[in-house]
Amino acid sequence: MHTKPLVIDLDGTLVLTDTLHESAVMAVRHNVFNICRIPFWLVEGKAVLKQQLAARTHFNAATLPYSQEFLTWLPQQHAAGRNLVLCTAADQSIANAVAEHLGIFSEVLASNGKTNLSGKHKADALVARWGKAGFDYAGNSHADMAVWEQCDKAIVVNTTAVLSRKANSRFSVEIEFPSKFKLIPASIRLLRLKQWLKNILLFIPVFAAHKVGEIHAVTSLLVAFFAFGLSASTVYILNDLLDIESDRQHPRKKMRPLASGAVQIWVGITLAPLLLLAGMTLAWFVGKGFFGWLIFYFVLTCLYSTVLKRIVIVDCLTLAALYTLRVIAGAAAIGIGLSFWLLAFSVFLFLSLAFVKRYAELEVMLHRGKEKIHGRGYYTTDAPLIQSLGIASGFSSVIVLAFYLNSEAVLLLYKAPEFVWGAVPVVLFWISWMWMKAHRGEMHDDPLEFSFRDRASLMAGLIFAAVIYIGAKGLPF
């Protein structure tokens, strides 16, 4: 039986995130002017900063990303009679919330607005309490080296390979819990490269205008594709930062890099502006028109992430606009005008997909027994209405397509316009299929990503492309 207390660090050790960084993000999200107050609090000391931020935020200790293997081991130690003490540089209020949730700690030591209990300060406090080598300590960072110097047994948790080797060579390590995440792969996941598939919408105008064979147009669109992708990844990171609490309550989104703790918040905050700078630089080379639309897309997406996604119906209209903006930006990238028909078709189609996305989320929450989507204005009882609005929007896009196919523009662009009519039943089938999958609870929360994986959707896309091609070129015989 262990007679010495086991002292446990919080940030990066017991939980896979840094509560200071999370407090800062939440404080700014709740009041954007807090970003101006942070430097003044920091001048007064890090302990003051932590206390001020903690006072303006509320942590849900139940949803924090805990180090699961380590957390499984701790109750075993507690049951064996080992005295567990939570000692952290986080603010006292945050530490108390975590300790209350877990219920295994006999004591909590934390920063109190005057002393920042980190590194040497933490080591001195523990030695004053139990004496040198009078306690064991679980930590994860270089700041914990000062504490390990003074403890009896070291428990190494979620640290880097370099620090692990250093700790094992200098201290008596009782047990080690290696990190389950790799920074580079997790950071790549943070970019959501799969979502870049949406940027294929940029190429719709070049196909609609029958300019696929123009090398300059295709090259410009390829550069535009990456510009949009980098800028969109910036928004995805910002969205993940602002939505981290809601994501942790979602069955799939809780595994996102920031929500799960696979990537630290400071990485996201650092990476976002670098990606935005790269994306905007590429956009400038494409052309001023495209650059302007990309800035508008970025601003609208930021508004969506901070405000608009919490307003019912408006959030879906905004999502439809963001999809449509890709089509508009694609036209601007190659310097062609966008027809009314294509714009109207895009708006109705993408509005239907936006409703599919929201309906799928409502179905997930309904099956989990939830009454409301966290961070949204929808109740699960709204699902039938959202379904009706989405199906109506989808079928409206088919009507627009039918009117377009009966216009004089089709006669000018297509050699065999009668074949293009085959696009109507294809689109009608695809919209009905998407809603059928959503109704059955089989829809991924992003309909476009689902489409690129779904065989029926891919087949519908091939048939659609085939009838458009035959309509443009005519039969080969």
Summary of the structure (lengths in Angstrom):
residues: 477
radius of gyration: 27.3
end to end distance: 87.8
largest distance: 92.7
contacts: 1585
relative contact order: 0.07
helix: 67%
strand: 7%
